[in-house]
Each structure stands twice: as structure tokens, then as C-alpha cells.
């Protein structure tokens, strides 16, 4: 039996949530990085007795299209999986139900699901500093309950019902495409780490708006803090979301 994390975490929030959960497993944890554009995800497979945590951020209430595509290429082979969607304190809407459909479609058995909070990847004032210590305690408690279910064959066979709608809500476009400013030294790291391969090495300062998914990985990874999105557009989006984002959301477990 293996314990494996399958993660799409461009800016690290989903990674931190996943680490808090799997820290309770007490085993060596393997990892599959869905942000790795160089990995052939169609060659990744599992065994029936494996335990797999699949974690992605919610983008506008949906699974990021690139993550959905790569996740759908995996070979679940009836492995047990825990779904984790991470969102920035607004709403995760149809993310979990879409994750469930994709996971079951490629052969996983869904035994649990979690909706967790992390700092918003663009509007950092929302869910700032999360996951925090209380979140970590919540997620560790969820992990213990999930492990209890995995050890009880009768419980393990119970279907997991997650919130969401079919058909899913319409996916939004990228919208905010980062660009480099005068501090850019053309080191090429942004092009190297971009999950969508939206940045070309021969045109480092721009990003292809047709490929960019607004994941903000290039912004976070830039050693010169030289990449950013349009500040006025971010402020307008933050104002529009203020009402739904100011009330603190809690982590949720579905067994």
C-alpha cells in the first residue's frame, strides 16, 4: 500500500492544506505534481490498496481546467481517494462534485472529501494567513476521522455525498494575466515553472492570454518580485467580492 498526494498548488496554499492532512498519516508520502507541465500524467497509475489524496484549488467555483485535464489522465485502478478543494473564503460551489466525477471517471473510489480555506491567491486580504493554527487542528482532526473510516470496511463502502450541481456552473476565463515590470532580469524562472506554459523564454515579460490560467505561480516564484497583475482590476474584483468574503468560512468534512 502506498500513500500518495496528487496536488495542483501553483502558489502553495493547497500544498499547505494537504500537508496538514497527510501529516496525520504517519507514513512516507509520495507526490504527483499536477502543475508539472513536463510530466506525462497519463503514465501515472495506482493500485487498489493505495490511499490517494487529490487536492486542487477552486477557481471561480470550478476545478481549474488544466488540473481537470491532467487529473483525468491518471489511472485510479480502484484506489481509495480523498478529495480536497481549497478556496479563498468566497465559495467552492461545484468544485467538489466536479472533482468527484473526474476521480470516479478515471477509476478512483472516493471515500471522503474536504473543503478547506487558504489565503486567496490574488486578493490576499481574504483569508489572510490561512490555513492558520486552528485550520491545522481542524484538518488533522478530519484526517483522523478519515483514517478511521478507511480501517472500517463497512464505513468505507458508504458513498460520499458532496455539495454541488450538475451541470456545473460555467467556468470563467483567466481575466488577470501577470506581466513583468522593469525589475525583470529575464532569468526565465517564470517560464520554467508556469503550469500552462504560457510564458515563452524568448518573450519573458509577457504571457499568452489564451494559455494563462491566472494561477499566479509566476508572481509568487519571481525572485525579483517583478511580475504582477493590473492593480486597478484587482481592486475592482476585491470590492465586488467583499461582501461574500468577509465572513470567515470554516473547513468542512464529508464522509
Secondary structure in CASP SS format (residue, H / E / C, confidence):
PFRMAT SS
TARGET T0000
AUTHOR 0000-0000-0000
METHOD secondary structure of the structure
MODEL  1
X C 1.00
X C 1.00
X E 1.00
X E 1.00
X E 1.00
X E 1.00
X E 1.00
X E 1.00
X C 1.00
X C 1.00
X C 1.00
X C 1.00
X H 1.00
X H 1.00
X H 1.00
X H 1.00
X H 1.00
X H 1.00
X H 1.00
X H 1.00
X H 1.00
X H 1.00
X C 1.00
X C 1.00
X C 1.00
X C 1.00
X C 1.00
X C 1.00
X E 1.00
X E 1.00
X E 1.00
X E 1.00
X E 1.00
X C 1.00
X C 1.00
X C 1.00
X C 1.00
X C 1.00
X C 1.00
X C 1.00
X H 1.00
X H 1.00
X H 1.00
X C 1.00
X E 1.00
X C 1.00
X C 1.00
X C 1.00
X C 1.00
X C 1.00
X E 1.00
X E 1.00
X E 1.00
X E 1.00
X E 1.00
X E 1.00
X E 1.00
X E 1.00
X E 1.00
X C 1.00
X C 1.00
X E 1.00
X E 1.00
X C 1.00
X H 1.00
X H 1.00
X H 1.00
X H 1.00
X H 1.00
X H 1.00
X H 1.00
X C 1.00
X C 1.00
X C 1.00
X E 1.00
X C 1.00
X C 1.00
X C 1.00
X C 1.00
X E 1.00
X E 1.00
X E 1.00
X E 1.00
X E 1.00
X E 1.00
X E 1.00
X E 1.00
X C 1.00
X C 1.00
X C 1.00
X C 1.00
X C 1.00
X C 1.00
X C 1.00
X H 1.00
X H 1.00
X H 1.00
X H 1.00
X H 1.00
X H 1.00
X H 1.00
X H 1.00
X H 1.00
X H 1.00
X H 1.00
X C 1.00
X C 1.00
X C 1.00
X E 1.00
X E 1.00
X E 1.00
X E 1.00
X E 1.00
X E 1.00
X E 1.00
X E 1.00
X E 1.00
X C 1.00
X C 1.00
X C 1.00
X C 1.00
X C 1.00
X C 1.00
X C 1.00
X C 1.00
X C 1.00
X C 1.00
X C 1.00
X C 1.00
X C 1.00
X C 1.00
X C 1.00
X H 1.00
X H 1.00
X H 1.00
X H 1.00
X H 1.00
X H 1.00
X H 1.00
X H 1.00
X H 1.00
X H 1.00
X H 1.00
X H 1.00
X H 1.00
X H 1.00
X H 1.00
X H 1.00
X H 1.00
X H 1.00
X C 1.00
X C 1.00
X H 1.00
X H 1.00
X H 1.00
X H 1.00
X C 1.00
X C 1.00
X C 1.00
X C 1.00
X C 1.00
X C 1.00
X C 1.00
X C 1.00
X C 1.00
X C 1.00
X C 1.00
X C 1.00
X C 1.00
X C 1.00
X C 1.00
X C 1.00
X C 1.00
X C 1.00
X C 1.00
X C 1.00
X C 1.00
X C 1.00
X E 1.00
X E 1.00
X C 1.00
X C 1.00
X C 1.00
X C 1.00
X C 1.00
X C 1.00
X C 1.00
X C 1.00
X H 1.00
X H 1.00
X H 1.00
X H 1.00
X H 1.00
X C 1.00
X C 1.00
X C 1.00
X C 1.00
X C 1.00
X C 1.00
X C 1.00
X H 1.00
X H 1.00
X H 1.00
X C 1.00
X C 1.00
X C 1.00
X C 1.00
X C 1.00
X C 1.00
X C 1.00
X C 1.00
X C 1.00
X C 1.00
X C 1.00
X C 1.00
X C 1.00
X H 1.00
X H 1.00
X H 1.00
X H 1.00
X H 1.00
X C 1.00
X C 1.00
X C 1.00
X C 1.00
X C 1.00
X E 1.00
X E 1.00
X C 1.00
X C 1.00
X H 1.00
X H 1.00
X H 1.00
X H 1.00
X H 1.00
X H 1.00
X H 1.00
X H 1.00
X H 1.00
X H 1.00
X H 1.00
X H 1.00
X H 1.00
X H 1.00
X H 1.00
X C 1.00
X C 1.00
X C 1.00
X C 1.00
X C 1.00
X C 1.00
X E 1.00
X E 1.00
X E 1.00
X C 1.00
END
